[in-house]
């Protein structure tokens, strides 16, 4: 039986509706005080998500919260995710709600230096922030995410795919580890209906990247880099896909990638 034009149009409208509507659910965004984390929080807020914003910088986090209040009433958690004890307040809040639909890991740090020069403490803080913290938080929130058939996003780096500069070994090691966590977790939770997305970013116009350029002695021209709002658009559109599909890995780089 051949479907009529009106039936086809109706199905297309339903599909379009599914692709444009996220949910009125609960989302956690770490590293929400600025850059990509802030942009993702703002984009999720426009989809009426109930936001839990997380960052160590209380003042900048409050600015993010103020910016999303037009669309959503967020909860702020000015905590250090490398501390299990400080993580408790966030976990308790979500357990009281009894639901979590999206967990976005944006928090991260970078220390550059050659192995012969950089202190081992730089590796320790990068491991604690870039690897252990997202692992520990995901582990603690996994029951809620599984119950809601939720989604997990790991904002990674192009350094998680390769390490082509001598100064990036420590940072790249933590980002390769994060990739392994995401890939393994996907195999674990996909059968339970949970989607896992890794996003590998090239140089992006963020305060952290500005500091990297300054350290490298290079001119910082943010207009030539990826824009946080563009990254947020890609991430949220992926989250909005119908449940018949899963995006597992996205690599985004600036058009002028040599910059």
C-alpha positions in Angstrom: 0.0 0.0 0.0 1.4 3.4 -1.0 1.1 6.2 1.5 -0.7 9.3 0.4 1.0 12.7 0.3 -0.9 13.8 3.4 0.3 10.7 5.3 3.9 11.3 4.3 3.7 14.9 5.3 2.2 13.9 8.7 5.1 11.5 9.3 7.6 14.1 8.3 6.1 16.6 10.7 6.2 14.0 13.5 9.9 13.4 12.8 10.7 17.1 12.6 8.9 17.5 16.0 11.0 14.7 17.5 14.2 16.3 16.2 13.4 19.7 17.6 12.2 18.9 21.0 14.6 17.8 23.7 12.7 17.4 27.0 11.7 19.2 30.1 14.2 17.0 31.9 17.2 17.3 34.2 20.7 18.1 32.9 24.0 18.5 34.6 26.7 20.6 33.0 30.2 20.7 34.5 32.7 23.4 33.7 29.7 25.7 33.3 31.3 29.0 34.3 32.4 29.9 30.8 33.4 28.7 27.3 31.9 25.6 25.9 30.2 24.6 29.2 28.4 28.0 29.5 27.3 27.8 25.8 25.9 24.3 26.3 24.1 25.3 29.4 22.5 28.3 27.6 21.4 26.1 24.7 20.0 23.4 27.0 18.1 26.1 28.9 16.4 27.2 25.7 15.1 23.6 25.5 13.5 24.0 29.0 16.0 21.7 30.7 16.2 21.8 34.4 19.8 22.7 34.9 22.4 21.8 37.5 25.4 24.0 36.8 28.8 22.9 38.2 32.1 24.7 38.4 34.8 25.7 41.0 34.5 29.4 40.1 31.5 30.6 42.0 31.4 34.1 40.6 31.6 33.1 37.0 29.1 30.3 37.7 26.6 32.8 39.0 27.0 34.8 35.8 26.1 31.7 33.8 23.1 31.1 36.0 21.9 34.7 35.5 22.2 34.3 31.8 19.9 31.2 31.6 17.2 32.4 34.0 15.1 33.8 31.2 14.5 30.2 30.1 15.2 28.0 33.1 15.7 28.2 36.9 19.1 26.6 37.4 20.7 25.1 40.5 24.3 26.2 41.1 27.1 24.0 42.6 30.3 25.8 43.2 32.3 22.7 43.9 35.6 21.0 43.1 34.9 17.7 41.4 38.3 16.4 42.3 36.9 16.1 45.8 34.6 13.2 46.5 33.2 15.1 49.5 32.3 18.2 47.6 30.6 16.1 44.9 28.2 14.8 47.6 25.9 17.9 47.5 25.4 17.6 43.7 24.7 13.9 43.9 22.3 14.3 46.9 20.3 17.0 45.1 19.8 14.8 42.0 18.9 11.8 44.1 16.2 13.9 45.8 14.8 14.8 42.4 15.1 11.2 41.4 15.9 11.9 37.8 18.8 12.7 35.5 18.4 12.9 31.7 21.7 14.4 30.5 25.2 14.6 32.0 27.7 16.9 30.1 31.3 16.8 31.1 33.0 20.1 30.1 35.3 20.7 33.1 39.0 20.3 32.3 42.5 21.8 32.8 45.6 21.8 30.7 49.3 22.1 31.6 51.8 22.1 28.8 55.5 21.1 29.0 58.0 18.6 27.9 58.5 15.5 29.9 62.0 16.6 30.9 60.8 19.9 32.2 57.3 19.8 33.6 56.6 18.7 37.2 54.8 15.5 37.9 52.3 17.5 39.9 51.0 18.9 36.6 50.2 15.4 35.5 48.5 14.7 38.8 46.1 17.7 38.6 45.3 17.0 35.0 44.5 13.3 35.8 42.4 14.3 38.8 40.3 16.8 36.8 40.2 15.4 33.3 40.0 11.7 34.1 39.1 10.8 37.6 36.5 13.5 38.2 34.3 12.6 35.2 34.7 8.9 35.9 33.7 9.3 39.5 30.8 11.6 38.8 29.4 9.4 36.0 29.8 6.3 38.3 27.8 7.9 41.0 25.0 9.2 38.7 24.8 6.1 36.5 21.8 4.6 38.3 19.8 7.8 37.6 20.9 7.9 34.0 20.1 4.3 33.5 16.6 4.7 35.0 15.8 7.6 32.6 17.6 6.1 29.6 19.7 9.2 29.7 22.6 10.6 27.7 26.2 11.3 28.6 28.5 13.8 26.7 32.2 13.9 27.2 33.7 17.1 25.8 37.1 15.9 24.7 40.0 17.4 22.7 41.7 16.7 19.4 44.6 15.8 21.7 42.4 12.8 22.7 43.0 11.4 19.2 46.6 12.2 18.7 49.6 13.9 20.4 51.6 15.7 17.7 53.4 18.2 19.8 56.2 17.5 22.4 54.6 19.8 25.0 51.2 18.1 25.0 52.1 14.6 26.3 50.5 14.9 29.8 47.3 16.6 28.6 46.9 14.2 25.7 47.4 11.2 27.9 44.5 12.3 30.1 42.3 12.9 27.0 43.2 9.5 25.5 42.1 8.1 28.9 38.8 10.0 28.7 38.2 8.6 25.3 38.8 5.0 26.6 36.3 5.6 29.4 33.7 6.9 27.1 34.1 4.1 24.6 34.0 1.4 27.2 31.1 3.0 29.0 29.1 3.1 25.7 29.4 -0.7 25.4 28.3 -1.1 29.0 25.2 1.1 28.9 24.0 1.0 25.3 22.0 -2.2 26.0 20.2 -0.3 28.8 19.2 2.5 26.4 21.8 5.1 27.5 23.6 7.0 24.7 27.3 8.2 25.1 28.8 10.9 22.9 32.4 12.0 22.7 33.2 15.4 21.1 36.8 16.1 20.0 37.4 19.8 19.7 40.1 21.7 18.0 41.2 25.0 19.3 38.1 26.8 20.6 37.6 30.5 21.6 37.6 30.0 25.4 39.4 31.6 28.3 41.4 28.4 28.7 42.5 28.6 25.1 43.4 32.2 25.5 45.7 31.3 28.3 47.3 28.6 26.2 48.0 31.1 23.4 49.5 33.5 25.9 51.8 30.8 27.2 52.8 29.8 23.7 53.6 33.5 22.9 51.1 33.5 20.0 48.6 36.2 19.1 45.2 35.2 20.2 42.6 35.7 17.5 39.3 34.2 18.7 37.5 34.9 15.5 39.7 32.3 13.8 38.9 29.6 16.3 35.8 27.4 16.9 33.1 29.3 18.7 31.6 27.8 21.9 28.0 28.5 20.6 28.7 26.4 17.4 30.0 23.5 19.6 26.9 23.8 21.8 24.6 23.7 18.8 26.2 20.5 17.5 26.0 18.8 20.9 22.4 19.7 21.6 21.3 18.7 18.1 22.9 15.3 18.7 21.0 15.0 22.0 17.8 15.8 20.2 18.1 13.0 17.7 15.3 10.4 17.8 16.1 7.2 19.8 16.6 5.2 16.6 20.0 6.8 16.2 23.1 7.5 18.3 26.0 9.8 17.5 29.1 8.3 19.2 32.0 10.5 18.1 32.2 14.0 16.6 35.4 15.8 15.6 35.1 19.6 15.1 38.0 21.9 14.2 38.4 25.5 13.1 38.1 26.1 9.3 41.6 27.6 9.5 43.0 24.6 11.3 46.6 25.7 10.9 46.1 28.6 13.2 
